[in-house]
Amino acid sequence: MSRHRPPPAAPRGGREGSHEARLRALGHLLDQQGFLQQGLCVLEVDGGFEVQALVVAAAGEAYGLAQRGETIGAAELGAVIARLPALP
């Protein structure tokens, strides 16, 4: 007879390594940098994220959309997590 142990519970709250904390920090950075929600593509890469998205671009007096790519590293995420208030 074999016993199966349930997988360990994921870290909760504002812990730096939790999915919740990392994605919350990513959302904060995306909002600060003006990324739009439409057309957003996020890939996890080496502890950080590669983001491709649309941003509002001003060209003279006209506004339009432009594609933008950004790499957000693990160190940058950690700094934002440390600044954000702890989750309930």
Chimera marker file (.cmm) of the C-alpha trace (Angstrom):
<marker_set name="trace">
<marker id="1" x="0.000" y="0.000" z="0.000" r="1" g="1" b="0" radius="0.5"/>
<marker id="2" x="1.360" y="3.409" z="-0.851" r="1" g="1" b="0" radius="0.5"/>
<marker id="3" x="0.503" y="6.666" z="0.786" r="1" g="1" b="0" radius="0.5"/>
<marker id="4" x="0.217" y="9.891" z="-1.109" r="1" g="1" b="0" radius="0.5"/>
<marker id="5" x="1.087" y="13.076" z="0.645" r="1" g="1" b="0" radius="0.5"/>
<marker id="6" x="-0.610" y="16.246" z="-0.492" r="1" g="1" b="0" radius="0.5"/>
<marker id="7" x="1.735" y="18.805" z="-2.028" r="1" g="1" b="0" radius="0.5"/>
<marker id="8" x="2.980" y="21.452" z="0.412" r="1" g="1" b="0" radius="0.5"/>
<marker id="9" x="0.772" y="24.488" z="0.700" r="1" g="1" b="0" radius="0.5"/>
<marker id="10" x="1.843" y="27.472" z="-1.356" r="1" g="1" b="0" radius="0.5"/>
<marker id="11" x="3.181" y="30.393" z="0.668" r="1" g="1" b="0" radius="0.5"/>
<marker id="12" x="0.508" y="32.958" z="1.467" r="1" g="1" b="0" radius="0.5"/>
<marker id="13" x="0.551" y="36.610" z="2.247" r="1" g="1" b="0" radius="0.5"/>
<marker id="14" x="3.300" y="38.986" z="1.285" r="1" g="1" b="0" radius="0.5"/>
<marker id="15" x="6.161" y="36.490" z="1.202" r="1" g="1" b="0" radius="0.5"/>
<marker id="16" x="8.604" y="37.357" z="-1.519" r="1" g="1" b="0" radius="0.5"/>
<marker id="17" x="8.527" y="33.923" z="-3.145" r="1" g="1" b="0" radius="0.5"/>
<marker id="18" x="4.753" y="33.476" z="-3.304" r="1" g="1" b="0" radius="0.5"/>
<marker id="19" x="2.892" y="33.723" z="-6.590" r="1" g="1" b="0" radius="0.5"/>
<marker id="20" x="0.461" y="36.135" z="-4.990" r="1" g="1" b="0" radius="0.5"/>
<marker id="21" x="3.166" y="38.586" z="-3.898" r="1" g="1" b="0" radius="0.5"/>
<marker id="22" x="5.108" y="38.380" z="-7.183" r="1" g="1" b="0" radius="0.5"/>
<marker id="23" x="2.023" y="38.892" z="-9.363" r="1" g="1" b="0" radius="0.5"/>
<marker id="24" x="0.815" y="41.731" z="-7.163" r="1" g="1" b="0" radius="0.5"/>
<marker id="25" x="4.205" y="43.435" z="-7.545" r="1" g="1" b="0" radius="0.5"/>
<marker id="26" x="4.098" y="42.838" z="-11.306" r="1" g="1" b="0" radius="0.5"/>
<marker id="27" x="0.635" y="44.416" z="-11.496" r="1" g="1" b="0" radius="0.5"/>
<marker id="28" x="1.875" y="47.432" z="-9.548" r="1" g="1" b="0" radius="0.5"/>
<marker id="29" x="4.797" y="47.913" z="-11.951" r="1" g="1" b="0" radius="0.5"/>
<marker id="30" x="2.601" y="47.485" z="-15.038" r="1" g="1" b="0" radius="0.5"/>
<marker id="31" x="0.159" y="50.101" z="-13.741" r="1" g="1" b="0" radius="0.5"/>
<marker id="32" x="2.996" y="52.528" z="-12.956" r="1" g="1" b="0" radius="0.5"/>
<marker id="33" x="4.507" y="52.105" z="-16.425" r="1" g="1" b="0" radius="0.5"/>
<marker id="34" x="1.242" y="52.676" z="-18.292" r="1" g="1" b="0" radius="0.5"/>
<marker id="35" x="0.693" y="49.216" z="-19.770" r="1" g="1" b="0" radius="0.5"/>
<marker id="36" x="-2.853" y="48.613" z="-21.027" r="1" g="1" b="0" radius="0.5"/>
<marker id="37" x="-4.738" y="45.459" z="-20.095" r="1" g="1" b="0" radius="0.5"/>
<marker id="38" x="-5.665" y="44.732" z="-23.713" r="1" g="1" b="0" radius="0.5"/>
<marker id="39" x="-3.043" y="42.738" z="-25.572" r="1" g="1" b="0" radius="0.5"/>
<marker id="40" x="-0.994" y="41.974" z="-22.455" r="1" g="1" b="0" radius="0.5"/>
<marker id="41" x="1.289" y="38.923" z="-22.670" r="1" g="1" b="0" radius="0.5"/>
<marker id="42" x="3.331" y="37.913" z="-19.605" r="1" g="1" b="0" radius="0.5"/>
<marker id="43" x="5.878" y="35.091" z="-19.451" r="1" g="1" b="0" radius="0.5"/>
<marker id="44" x="7.804" y="34.005" z="-16.352" r="1" g="1" b="0" radius="0.5"/>
<marker id="45" x="11.535" y="33.979" z="-17.122" r="1" g="1" b="0" radius="0.5"/>
<marker id="46" x="14.397" y="33.367" z="-14.654" r="1" g="1" b="0" radius="0.5"/>
<marker id="47" x="12.441" y="34.478" z="-11.587" r="1" g="1" b="0" radius="0.5"/>
<marker id="48" x="11.195" y="37.623" z="-13.319" r="1" g="1" b="0" radius="0.5"/>
<marker id="49" x="8.762" y="38.372" z="-16.128" r="1" g="1" b="0" radius="0.5"/>
<marker id="50" x="8.952" y="39.214" z="-19.821" r="1" g="1" b="0" radius="0.5"/>
<marker id="51" x="6.057" y="41.506" z="-20.737" r="1" g="1" b="0" radius="0.5"/>
<marker id="52" x="4.767" y="42.404" z="-24.197" r="1" g="1" b="0" radius="0.5"/>
<marker id="53" x="1.850" y="44.831" z="-24.283" r="1" g="1" b="0" radius="0.5"/>
<marker id="54" x="0.220" y="47.867" z="-25.777" r="1" g="1" b="0" radius="0.5"/>
<marker id="55" x="0.838" y="51.356" z="-24.412" r="1" g="1" b="0" radius="0.5"/>
<marker id="56" x="-0.662" y="54.718" z="-25.291" r="1" g="1" b="0" radius="0.5"/>
<marker id="57" x="1.838" y="56.623" z="-27.395" r="1" g="1" b="0" radius="0.5"/>
<marker id="58" x="1.719" y="60.345" z="-28.054" r="1" g="1" b="0" radius="0.5"/>
<marker id="59" x="2.936" y="61.514" z="-31.448" r="1" g="1" b="0" radius="0.5"/>
<marker id="60" x="2.684" y="65.273" z="-31.533" r="1" g="1" b="0" radius="0.5"/>
<marker id="61" x="-0.939" y="66.080" z="-30.789" r="1" g="1" b="0" radius="0.5"/>
<marker id="62" x="-2.276" y="62.657" z="-31.790" r="1" g="1" b="0" radius="0.5"/>
<marker id="63" x="-2.459" y="59.622" z="-29.556" r="1" g="1" b="0" radius="0.5"/>
<marker id="64" x="-2.216" y="56.029" z="-30.674" r="1" g="1" b="0" radius="0.5"/>
<marker id="65" x="-1.181" y="52.603" z="-29.491" r="1" g="1" b="0" radius="0.5"/>
<marker id="66" x="2.324" y="51.216" z="-29.631" r="1" g="1" b="0" radius="0.5"/>
<marker id="67" x="3.694" y="47.800" z="-28.752" r="1" g="1" b="0" radius="0.5"/>
<marker id="68" x="6.234" y="47.708" z="-25.956" r="1" g="1" b="0" radius="0.5"/>
<marker id="69" x="8.376" y="44.983" z="-24.438" r="1" g="1" b="0" radius="0.5"/>
<marker id="70" x="9.850" y="45.030" z="-20.961" r="1" g="1" b="0" radius="0.5"/>
<marker id="71" x="11.837" y="42.622" z="-18.815" r="1" g="1" b="0" radius="0.5"/>
<marker id="72" x="11.132" y="42.853" z="-15.108" r="1" g="1" b="0" radius="0.5"/>
<marker id="73" x="13.786" y="41.039" z="-13.104" r="1" g="1" b="0" radius="0.5"/>
<marker id="74" x="13.540" y="39.178" z="-9.814" r="1" g="1" b="0" radius="0.5"/>
<marker id="75" x="15.479" y="41.901" z="-7.966" r="1" g="1" b="0" radius="0.5"/>
<marker id="76" x="13.055" y="44.587" z="-9.138" r="1" g="1" b="0" radius="0.5"/>
<marker id="77" x="10.091" y="42.438" z="-8.071" r="1" g="1" b="0" radius="0.5"/>
<marker id="78" x="11.678" y="41.873" z="-4.651" r="1" g="1" b="0" radius="0.5"/>
<marker id="79" x="12.133" y="45.617" z="-4.150" r="1" g="1" b="0" radius="0.5"/>
<marker id="80" x="8.475" y="46.288" z="-4.983" r="1" g="1" b="0" radius="0.5"/>
<marker id="81" x="7.281" y="43.464" z="-2.706" r="1" g="1" b="0" radius="0.5"/>
<marker id="82" x="9.251" y="44.986" z="0.162" r="1" g="1" b="0" radius="0.5"/>
<marker id="83" x="7.562" y="48.369" z="-0.412" r="1" g="1" b="0" radius="0.5"/>
<marker id="84" x="3.986" y="47.138" z="-0.853" r="1" g="1" b="0" radius="0.5"/>
<marker id="85" x="1.855" y="46.714" z="2.265" r="1" g="1" b="0" radius="0.5"/>
<marker id="86" x="1.467" y="43.152" z="3.506" r="1" g="1" b="0" radius="0.5"/>
<marker id="87" x="-1.543" y="41.224" z="2.287" r="1" g="1" b="0" radius="0.5"/>
<marker id="88" x="-4.308" y="40.381" z="4.767" r="1" g="1" b="0" radius="0.5"/>
<link id1="1" id2="2" r="1" g="1" b="0" radius="0.2"/>
<link id1="2" id2="3" r="1" g="1" b="0" radius="0.2"/>
<link id1="3" id2="4" r="1" g="1" b="0" radius="0.2"/>
<link id1="4" id2="5" r="1" g="1" b="0" radius="0.2"/>
<link id1="5" id2="6" r="1" g="1" b="0" radius="0.2"/>
<link id1="6" id2="7" r="1" g="1" b="0" radius="0.2"/>
<link id1="7" id2="8" r="1" g="1" b="0" radius="0.2"/>
<link id1="8" id2="9" r="1" g="1" b="0" radius="0.2"/>
<link id1="9" id2="10" r="1" g="1" b="0" radius="0.2"/>
<link id1="10" id2="11" r="1" g="1" b="0" radius="0.2"/>
<link id1="11" id2="12" r="1" g="1" b="0" radius="0.2"/>
<link id1="12" id2="13" r="1" g="1" b="0" radius="0.2"/>
<link id1="13" id2="14" r="1" g="1" b="0" radius="0.2"/>
<link id1="14" id2="15" r="1" g="1" b="0" radius="0.2"/>
<link id1="15" id2="16" r="1" g="1" b="0" radius="0.2"/>
<link id1="16" id2="17" r="1" g="1" b="0" radius="0.2"/>
<link id1="17" id2="18" r="1" g="1" b="0" radius="0.2"/>
<link id1="18" id2="19" r="1" g="1" b="0" radius="0.2"/>
<link id1="19" id2="20" r="1" g="1" b="0" radius="0.2"/>
<link id1="20" id2="21" r="1" g="1" b="0" radius="0.2"/>
<link id1="21" id2="22" r="1" g="1" b="0" radius="0.2"/>
<link id1="22" id2="23" r="1" g="1" b="0" radius="0.2"/>
<link id1="23" id2="24" r="1" g="1" b="0" radius="0.2"/>
<link id1="24" id2="25" r="1" g="1" b="0" radius="0.2"/>
<link id1="25" id2="26" r="1" g="1" b="0" radius="0.2"/>
<link id1="26" id2="27" r="1" g="1" b="0" radius="0.2"/>
<link id1="27" id2="28" r="1" g="1" b="0" radius="0.2"/>
<link id1="28" id2="29" r="1" g="1" b="0" radius="0.2"/>
<link id1="29" id2="30" r="1" g="1" b="0" radius="0.2"/>
<link id1="30" id2="31" r="1" g="1" b="0" radius="0.2"/>
<link id1="31" id2="32" r="1" g="1" b="0" radius="0.2"/>
<link id1="32" id2="33" r="1" g="1" b="0" radius="0.2"/>
<link id1="33" id2="34" r="1" g="1" b="0" radius="0.2"/>
<link id1="34" id2="35" r="1" g="1" b="0" radius="0.2"/>
<link id1="35" id2="36" r="1" g="1" b="0" radius="0.2"/>
<link id1="36" id2="37" r="1" g="1" b="0" radius="0.2"/>
<link id1="37" id2="38" r="1" g="1" b="0" radius="0.2"/>
<link id1="38" id2="39" r="1" g="1" b="0" radius="0.2"/>
<link id1="39" id2="40" r="1" g="1" b="0" radius="0.2"/>
<link id1="40" id2="41" r="1" g="1" b="0" radius="0.2"/>
<link id1="41" id2="42" r="1" g="1" b="0" radius="0.2"/>
<link id1="42" id2="43" r="1" g="1" b="0" radius="0.2"/>
<link id1="43" id2="44" r="1" g="1" b="0" radius="0.2"/>
<link id1="44" id2="45" r="1" g="1" b="0" radius="0.2"/>
<link id1="45" id2="46" r="1" g="1" b="0" radius="0.2"/>
<link id1="46" id2="47" r="1" g="1" b="0" radius="0.2"/>
<link id1="47" id2="48" r="1" g="1" b="0" radius="0.2"/>
<link id1="48" id2="49" r="1" g="1" b="0" radius="0.2"/>
<link id1="49" id2="50" r="1" g="1" b="0" radius="0.2"/>
<link id1="50" id2="51" r="1" g="1" b="0" radius="0.2"/>
<link id1="51" id2="52" r="1" g="1" b="0" radius="0.2"/>
<link id1="52" id2="53" r="1" g="1" b="0" radius="0.2"/>
<link id1="53" id2="54" r="1" g="1" b="0" radius="0.2"/>
<link id1="54" id2="55" r="1" g="1" b="0" radius="0.2"/>
<link id1="55" id2="56" r="1" g="1" b="0" radius="0.2"/>
<link id1="56" id2="57" r="1" g="1" b="0" radius="0.2"/>
<link id1="57" id2="58" r="1" g="1" b="0" radius="0.2"/>
<link id1="58" id2="59" r="1" g="1" b="0" radius="0.2"/>
<link id1="59" id2="60" r="1" g="1" b="0" radius="0.2"/>
<link id1="60" id2="61" r="1" g="1" b="0" radius="0.2"/>
<link id1="61" id2="62" r="1" g="1" b="0" radius="0.2"/>
<link id1="62" id2="63" r="1" g="1" b="0" radius="0.2"/>
<link id1="63" id2="64" r="1" g="1" b="0" radius="0.2"/>
<link id1="64" id2="65" r="1" g="1" b="0" radius="0.2"/>
<link id1="65" id2="66" r="1" g="1" b="0" radius="0.2"/>
<link id1="66" id2="67" r="1" g="1" b="0" radius="0.2"/>
<link id1="67" id2="68" r="1" g="1" b="0" radius="0.2"/>
<link id1="68" id2="69" r="1" g="1" b="0" radius="0.2"/>
<link id1="69" id2="70" r="1" g="1" b="0" radius="0.2"/>
<link id1="70" id2="71" r="1" g="1" b="0" radius="0.2"/>
<link id1="71" id2="72" r="1" g="1" b="0" radius="0.2"/>
<link id1="72" id2="73" r="1" g="1" b="0" radius="0.2"/>
<link id1="73" id2="74" r="1" g="1" b="0" radius="0.2"/>
<link id1="74" id2="75" r="1" g="1" b="0" radius="0.2"/>
<link id1="75" id2="76" r="1" g="1" b="0" radius="0.2"/>
<link id1="76" id2="77" r="1" g="1" b="0" radius="0.2"/>
<link id1="77" id2="78" r="1" g="1" b="0" radius="0.2"/>
<link id1="78" id2="79" r="1" g="1" b="0" radius="0.2"/>
<link id1="79" id2="80" r="1" g="1" b="0" radius="0.2"/>
<link id1="80" id2="81" r="1" g="1" b="0" radius="0.2"/>
<link id1="81" id2="82" r="1" g="1" b="0" radius="0.2"/>
<link id1="82" id2="83" r="1" g="1" b="0" radius="0.2"/>
<link id1="83" id2="84" r="1" g="1" b="0" radius="0.2"/>
<link id1="84" id2="85" r="1" g="1" b="0" radius="0.2"/>
<link id1="85" id2="86" r="1" g="1" b="0" radius="0.2"/>
<link id1="86" id2="87" r="1" g="1" b="0" radius="0.2"/>
<link id1="87" id2="88" r="1" g="1" b="0" radius="0.2"/>
</marker_set>
